[in-house]
């Protein structure tokens, strides 16, 4: 996912059951910033097969976007 604040662009990773939930989670972690899904996505790695017991969300990790 891309997270943008003004001219600053970063990438974030989050695990969720749906694209909508992933966007919502990242908007919660980065309020006031523009959050969008980066395409193309690798469906095998993008969509979860199951939830870890007792943990349905993973904190996003931020990395600088390569341009």
N, C-alpha and C positions, 0 to 999 in steps of 0.2 A: 504494500500500500504506500502511496505517497502522502506525505504530510507537508503542507506548505504554509508558511507564515511570511507574507510579503514576498520578497525575492528569495528567501531561504527555502530550500527544498531538501527534504530528508525522506528516507524510506523507513517504514515500520513493518514489523512482522507481528501478527497476532493469530491465534488459533481460535476458531469459532465454528459453530454448526452451520452458519449461512453467511453469505456475502454481506447481507444487511446487518447481521449481528457483528461481523468483523468491523464494518464501518462505524457502527454505534459504539463499540468498545474503544476504538481508536479516538473517536470524537470525545469520549469521556476522559481519556488519558491526555488529550491535547485540545482542551477547550479553546474555542475562538480561532482554531486553525482549519484550513481546508484539508479534508481527508478524502482520498479517492482510491479506488482499486486500480492497480497497474495491470494492463493487459499486454501481451497474452499471458495467461496464467497456466501453470502446469497443474491440471486438475488432480493428478495423483498426489501431489504434495500440497495442493491448496485446500482440498476438502478433507475434513476429518472423517476417519472411519469409526471412531468411538471416542468417548470421553475418558480421561484418566479418572480413576475412582476418587471421589471427593474433591476433584479439581476440574471445573468446567471451563476455566479461562487461564490463559498464560499471559504474563506481562509482555508487552511488545518490546522488541529490541530495535534501537535506532541505528541506522548506518547512513553515512553521507551518500547521496545519489550520485551515480556515475553519469556524466553527461558526455 
